[in-house]
Structures are given as C-alpha cells and as structure tokens.
Amino acid sequence: MVSIAQSAISNLKEAGLGDVLYTRGQQTYEAQEESYWSLTPRQRPWGIVQPRNTEEVSKIVKALVRTAGCKFAVRSGGHMVHAGAGNDIEDGVTIDLGLMKGTTYHPETGFASIQPGARWKDVYTDVEKHGVMVAGGREGMVGVGGFLTGGGLTFYNCRYGWGCDQVVNYEVVLGDGSVVEANSTTNSDLFRVLKGGNNNFGIVTRFDMQTFKASNIWDGSSVISPAYTDQVIEAYVDFSTNLVKNGDSHVLTMFTFIPFVQEHIINILFTSLDGVENPQTTRKFLEIPGQQNVKTTTIANKIAGFILPSGKYDFWMTITFKFDHRIIRRTVDAYETLLGQLKEAITDNSFGVNMVLQPLLASWTQHSLDRGSNMLGLERITEDCVIVVVGVEVATSELSDKVSEPATRAMFSEVESYAKSLDKDVGFLYLNYCDGSQNPLGNYGEENVKKMKEASAKYDPIGVFQERVPGGYKISMMK
Ligand SMILES: Cc1cc2nc3c(=O)[nH]c(=O)nc-3n(C[C@H](O)[C@H](O)[C@H](O)COP(=O)(O)OP(=O)(O)OC[C@H]3O[C@@H](n4cnc5c(N)ncnc54)[C@H](O)[C@@H]3O)c2cc1C
C-alpha cells in the first residue's frame, strides 16, 4: 500500500516540483534542517520543498492538499524556537520559503516588496541602497515571514507601531491554492487578521511594506557588572518614562549569562535612530560604569554584524505587565533565582540565558489604528507596559525538558502572580516570543478572535491551515 509520505512526494513531483524537493539524507535536506536557529524546532519531515515563486507555492499547496491526510509546515527564516511552532514537521512536508528572499524597492510608491524567506540583514542592505529603510527585525538572520505575521518589535515601534502595521499589502496563497492580494481596500478583513494572526489563513508570499527615509544612527552597547543592577533598573525606569517624548531612542536591556563565563552581565544595547549622540533618554544608562562601545553607523551595517549564535536547545517565555518599578525589581530577582538554579543543575556552566526588558508604550496603538489596526488587541491597554522575554539555551533536549523549561516556567509563574497581585498583569503575550504552551491568540481579545475565526471560515473554508498545518497557534483551538 502506498503511504501518505509516498503519495505526497509523488504528487509534488507530478506538480513539477521534483527539482526543489529534498528527502532525508540529501545534502540540501540536511543543510536546511541544520539551518534552523535553534535545535528545538527541528524535525525530520518526509520532504522539504523549496518553492522559487508564488506559482510554485500555489502548486505545492494544491499537491499537498490533494494528498489525503498529508500535513505540512510553513517555514520562512525558521527562527521561532519551540517544537510545534509550525516551521517544521515530523510526519509531513515542510514548505521552506528560503529561496523566496528578494526585496524590490518601488520609488514611485515608496513601498518595498519583500519575499517571506528574506532575512532582515539582506532586506536592510537592499533598501538602504535607495536611501530608505523599513521597520523590521533587530537581528540579522530573523526571517521576514514569521516576524511580520506574528507582530514585529522593531527599532521603530515608537515612530510607526508594530512591524506588521507597516505592511500595506500582502500577497497570499490560500488553502485552495488561489493567490489573492489583501490590503485596506481589497480583502480588507484578511489584511487585518494577517497582522498578528500567525499561519492561520494562508501562506504570505509577498509583503509590501512602507519605507521611510534612512538615516545614520548612533549605536552601541555598554556591558555593565551586575553590581550595578539597582542603577540599571533606575535607568530603565527613567528611559521608559521619557521614551514617549523621544521615540527616536531605542534600548534593549539584556541580563545575560554567557556559557562558560562565571558571572552574568548586563548588556545595554542602545540606538539613537536620528543619529543624535548621547541623547537625553539614554544618558542614565551611559552614566553607569561599563565597557562602552559606541559609533555612528546605519541600520544595515549594524544588523549585518548582529547575528546571535545558534545551535542549542532553546526555551523561551514571555509576559507583559504594566510599567511598575516593583515588578521590574521582582522580575530581576526572579531571573537571578533562575540563574542560580541553572548553575546548580548544570555545573559546567554550559548554558546561556538572556532576559530582555523592552517597553511597550500605549502610544504605539495609535500608529496601529492609523494604519488600519492589527490583531494584537492592544487598544484595551491604556498604560505603558514592559515586555519581558527570557530565553535559556542548553546543550541537550533532556536538559531543556528537565531543567530550563521547569525553572523558566517557575520564574514566569512567580512574576505573573506578583503582577496579578498588584493588578498589573495585562494578559498580553507577544506571539513571537511565546512558548508552545502559551496562548497569545487568546489574549488578543474576544472581538479579534471572532474576526480571525470569521476570516478563517471565509478564506479557508475547508480548514487547510487548521487541520493540515497543525503547527503554530491555531484559531480553531480558541473558544
Ligand atoms: C535571535 C532572535 C532574534 C529575534 N529578534 C526579534 C526582534 O527583534 N523582534 C521581534 O519581534 N522578534 C524577534 N525574534 C522573534 C522572531 O520574530 C520570531 O522567531 C519569528 O517567528 C521569526 O520569523 P521567521 O520567519 O524566522 O519565522 P519561522 O520560524 O520561519 O516561522 C514562525 C511562524 O510563522 C509562520 N510563518 C512563517 N512564514 C510564514 C508565511 N510566509 N506565511 C504564513 N505563516 C508563516 C510559521 O508557520 C510559524 O508558525 C527573534 C528571534 C530570534 C531567535
């Protein structure tokens, strides 16, 4: 009897995709599996198929849907870190959009057409040549497709809202293989749900993004000893409080434990987007003694060299709470407890941890509303917030399951309880930072869940992206 795997492979070949279809043991197959940022989401699909254009994506979807019982995954950059994220699959086929990585700038409209498999470092290089920039990821190898369908924390959130708010048009391959455009006037319901709706509606094959004038940035880092934790918290509070008045400043406050280093460090990554040196907003950070490294550069140059090491088993979780000095303090304390537990359990210090504090300002929502809104449901949040993400990397899946995962969960449970006790938990979970057990769609609000369900029923009536694409956060699982 012919298996589902055999039927899928033969249907893909019949559809003319044989030359971009790879199976276990083939060099391209193994190289693509190796190229996920983390070891955690990697699976062993029956086949990996790499379409070169939208027409081929359409043919692939038709061929796989025609194969009874065949499931598939959709990968762009492959940076989402949990197994089951939907960027790879064990029993099924992975559609890897890695060959669709072009960026075209249209001076007449000021839009950039970006294919989903592009990495942000290449996108920035391509658009900067034309003197323009887009609001994308802050690490070079992050993919466009997952980043923009999940939301998008960018250097420019204060100026322009979320990355997805900068998308003016999507080209999408639906579950029946048809290709549609979605923008504010055509398929506007689909346009809106794609902003934060993950892989629930179709495969985005082109994002048309708004560009804006590129400029030099004043950019750098300060590596600070944890002995100055109190001053860092104070500087973070000061920075976040003043940010609304100076949206041209961007800071990532990172508490970091580098593998094999005995002590953790605090790494402040600051960027002055208009090139102004030593702006008032970041001054408090810079007053703290630290090893500073600052220069005038551009986003493309910065991001070309900003690529985080990969190849470990990662576990990420996130929480968002209302801006409150006490909860920030408690979060840092809980991080230090987590660090202690990891050191005790992994005595060779071969693990890494990153905790990043980032502001989420209430004012960003107006930018989203001005551009047709998104699915994140942040209209209900009227106070400034803090997004916390913690990522723990270890050498084996066993250590991840037995040590990093339970310890990180315990940390988040403590922070969440404390934030709730002060009535400061806002119930927003940024999808692109979530673990598989978290429920970001459920936190978008009833109204948005309803809109996503309606769009799913309208654009994917047979539920291809619910049943056949089981990975990711599924709208059909929402009550
Ligand atoms: C080192 C690192 C740095 C990061 N920096 C940032 C940052 O600065 N800001 C930020 O907001 N996030 C950041 N993230 C998180 C990042 O946004 C997510 O991991 C995001 O999903 C990555 O996009 P990708 O294309 O690589 O996704 P993938 O892993 O390829 O896919 C993620 C999800 O999106 C779906 N998907 C992918 N492409 C498509 C498509 N074309 N159509 C429909 N669905 C699709 C997949 O099925 C999957 O469910 C970072 C992650 C890492 C590991």
The ligand as an SDF file (V2000), in Angstrom:
LIG
                    3D

 53 58  0  0  0  0  0  0  0  0999 V2000
   17.9110   35.5440   17.5840 C   0  0  0  0  0  0  0  0  0  0  0  0
   16.4980   36.0400   17.5070 C   0  0  0  0  0  0  0  0  0  0  0  0
   16.2470   37.4060   17.4630 C   0  0  0  0  0  0  0  0  0  0  0  0
   14.9300   37.8810   17.4140 C   0  0  0  0  0  0  0  0  0  0  0  0
   14.6940   39.2320   17.3480 N   0  0  0  0  0  0  0  0  0  0  0  0
   13.4150   39.6840   17.2860 C   0  0  0  0  0  0  0  0  0  0  0  0
   13.1200   41.0810   17.2080 C   0  0  0  0  0  0  0  0  0  0  0  0
   13.9900   41.9230   17.1560 O   0  0  0  0  0  0  0  0  0  0  0  0
   11.8200   41.4680   17.1970 N   0  0  0  0  0  0  0  0  0  0  0  0
   10.8000   40.5650   17.2190 C   0  0  0  0  0  0  0  0  0  0  0  0
    9.6490   40.9870   17.1760 O   0  0  0  0  0  0  0  0  0  0  0  0
   11.0510   39.2490   17.2640 N   0  0  0  0  0  0  0  0  0  0  0  0
   12.3090   38.7880   17.3060 C   0  0  0  0  0  0  0  0  0  0  0  0
   12.5370   37.4360   17.3680 N   0  0  0  0  0  0  0  0  0  0  0  0
   11.4000   36.5110   17.3190 C   0  0  0  0  0  0  0  0  0  0  0  0
   11.0070   36.3210   15.8390 C   0  0  0  0  0  0  0  0  0  0  0  0
   10.1820   37.4060   15.4620 O   0  0  0  0  0  0  0  0  0  0  0  0
   10.2300   35.0220   15.6130 C   0  0  0  0  0  0  0  0  0  0  0  0
   11.0310   33.9270   15.8900 O   0  0  0  0  0  0  0  0  0  0  0  0
    9.7070   34.9540   14.1600 C   0  0  0  0  0  0  0  0  0  0  0  0
    8.7540   33.9510   14.0590 O   0  0  0  0  0  0  0  0  0  0  0  0
   10.8350   34.7260   13.1940 C   0  0  0  0  0  0  0  0  0  0  0  0
   10.4100   34.7870   11.8500 O   0  0  0  0  0  0  0  0  0  0  0  0
   10.8260   33.5840   10.8600 P   0  0  0  0  0  0  0  0  0  0  0  0
   10.4200   33.9780    9.5100 O   0  0  0  0  0  0  0  0  0  0  0  0
   12.2240   33.2180   11.1110 O   0  0  0  0  0  0  0  0  0  0  0  0
    9.8040   32.5150   11.4130 O   0  0  0  0  0  0  0  0  0  0  0  0
    9.6020   30.8920   11.1990 P   0  0  0  0  0  0  0  0  0  0  0  0
   10.2890   30.2450   12.3260 O   0  0  0  0  0  0  0  0  0  0  0  0
   10.0140   30.5330    9.8310 O   0  0  0  0  0  0  0  0  0  0  0  0
    8.0590   30.8410   11.3570 O   0  0  0  0  0  0  0  0  0  0  0  0
    7.4140   31.2350   12.5480 C   0  0  0  0  0  0  0  0  0  0  0  0
    5.8990   31.0470   12.4100 C   0  0  0  0  0  0  0  0  0  0  0  0
    5.3900   31.8410   11.3500 O   0  0  0  0  0  0  0  0  0  0  0  0
    4.7600   31.0310   10.3500 C   0  0  0  0  0  0  0  0  0  0  0  0
    5.1390   31.5780    9.0390 N   0  0  0  0  0  0  0  0  0  0  0  0
    6.4110   31.7690    8.6010 C   0  0  0  0  0  0  0  0  0  0  0  0
    6.3840   32.2890    7.3750 N   0  0  0  0  0  0  0  0  0  0  0  0
    5.0880   32.4300    7.0200 C   0  0  0  0  0  0  0  0  0  0  0  0
    4.4520   32.9050    5.8490 C   0  0  0  0  0  0  0  0  0  0  0  0
    5.1530   33.3520    4.8120 N   0  0  0  0  0  0  0  0  0  0  0  0
    3.0970   32.8910    5.8040 N   0  0  0  0  0  0  0  0  0  0  0  0
    2.3780   32.4410    6.8620 C   0  0  0  0  0  0  0  0  0  0  0  0
    2.9360   31.9820    8.0010 N   0  0  0  0  0  0  0  0  0  0  0  0
    4.2820   31.9790    8.0800 C   0  0  0  0  0  0  0  0  0  0  0  0
    5.3320   29.6370   10.5680 C   0  0  0  0  0  0  0  0  0  0  0  0
    4.4790   28.6280   10.0740 O   0  0  0  0  0  0  0  0  0  0  0  0
    5.4800   29.6160   12.0760 C   0  0  0  0  0  0  0  0  0  0  0  0
    4.2370   29.3810   12.6950 O   0  0  0  0  0  0  0  0  0  0  0  0
   13.8530   36.9460   17.4070 C   0  0  0  0  0  0  0  0  0  0  0  0
   14.1090   35.5740   17.4370 C   0  0  0  0  0  0  0  0  0  0  0  0
   15.4260   35.1220   17.4960 C   0  0  0  0  0  0  0  0  0  0  0  0
   15.6680   33.6380   17.5610 C   0  0  0  0  0  0  0  0  0  0  0  0
  1  2  1  0
  2  3  1  0
  2 52  2  0
  3  4  2  0
  4  5  1  0
  4 50  1  0
  5  6  2  0
  6  7  1  0
  6 13  1  0
  7  8  2  0
  7  9  1  0
  9 10  1  0
 10 11  2  0
 10 12  1  0
 12 13  2  0
 13 14  1  0
 14 15  1  0
 14 50  1  0
 15 16  1  0
 16 17  1  0
 16 18  1  0
 18 19  1  0
 18 20  1  0
 20 21  1  0
 20 22  1  0
 22 23  1  0
 23 24  1  0
 24 25  2  0
 24 26  1  0
 24 27  1  0
 27 28  1  0
 28 29  2  0
 28 30  1  0
 28 31  1  0
 31 32  1  0
 32 33  1  0
 33 34  1  0
 33 48  1  0
 34 35  1  0
 35 36  1  0
 35 46  1  0
 36 37  1  0
 36 45  1  0
 37 38  2  0
 38 39  1  0
 39 40  1  0
 39 45  2  0
 40 41  1  0
 40 42  2  0
 42 43  1  0
 43 44  2  0
 44 45  1  0
 46 47  1  0
 46 48  1  0
 48 49  1  0
 50 51  2  0
 51 52  1  0
 52 53  1  0
M  END
$$$$
